[in-house]
Amino acid sequence: MKPPVLYIVVPCYNEEEVLPTTSGMFLKKIQDLAAEGKIAENSRILFVNDGSRDRTWDIITSLSQKDPHFQGIAQSRNRGHQNAVLAGLMECMDRCDITISIDCDGQDDINAMDKMVDAYLDGCEIVYGVRAARDTDTFFKRFTAQSFYKLLNAMGAEVVYNHADYRLMSSRALHEFAKFKEVNLYLRGMVPMVGFKSTCVAYDRHERIAGKSHYPLSKMLGLAFDGITSLSVKPIRLITLFGLLVSLISFIGIIWVLITALTGHSVAGWASNVCIVCFMGGIQSMFLGVIGEYIGKIYLETKARPRYIISERTEEMEETHDASGD
């Protein structure tokens, strides 16, 4: 059997500080795996420029001119990490046998790719990179991240614990995944829905090699909320159950008020009324917000806007793209 062609898909957003370092690491890994006969010599590294405002795209084009192992595509504007990963996977789906998506910052252990490729050669179509520990995270980030995975599972979403977007996917799995047409993307929850034989590879996560993170707390919270509302309708069901519970308590309260009024034991008081009104007003506003989030997602899905738009490709990618007739 011929060794598989591997494409390493690397989303990039303002990574001019770290890209010159990690690009060499990716190239060495490709060469080492090819030398061992695990992957084909014509395997590639595909950088996806997600609308960077620094010299990221210039560095990518320069790398591609110096070494054919490097290829790149650029989105027409910044569309977010998940869309950048999807763009890279879809772009190389017909060019390779397997893909490995990994961030550009060097935090994910690149040596875990060896075990991922071994798992593929043993028959796995999807291999998830799973963090063995979160020692490099602050207590707050570690606690919130782990709580989020548990919350997603409790909500009925199928996610791999402590897995982000470091994963191997076969071309077969990618072609099936391409049938998922969601505009609201949460890849780490969508990929398990594809099925096929899969496994996990544990690795230690390192400190960022250079630069600073482009994923602040606000973006992480947004991704978490997108994950819950994109993968599960359980929040809507919980709202319904809570509404029924409040209605039952209110009904009991009405009976109690009637009884006290008829027996002449009612006491006039504004504090209790104000508390009840404020409580119910707050609950209703929160519930309307959750329902509105789902309606907003339905609105975006019905528009069926493109999830990514490629504005530029490096020379080799452009040639193969034109030859394919896309």
Secondary structure, DSSP 8 states (H G I E B T S, - for coil): -----EEEEEEESS-TTTHHHHHHHHHHHHHHHHHTTSS-TT-EEEEEE-S-SSSHHHHHHHHHHH-TTEEEEEESS---HHHHHHHHHHHHTTT-SEEEE--TTS-S-TTHHHHHHHHHHTT-SEEEEEES--TTS-HHHHHHHHHHHHHHHHTT----TTEEEEEEEEHHHHHHHTT---SS--HHHHGGGG-SSEEEEEE-----SSS--S--HHHHHHHHHHHHHHH--HHHHHHHHHHHHHHHHHHHHHHHHHHHHHTT-----SHHHHHHHHHHHHHHHHHHHHHHHHHHHHHHHHHT--S--EEEE-HHHHHHHHHHT-
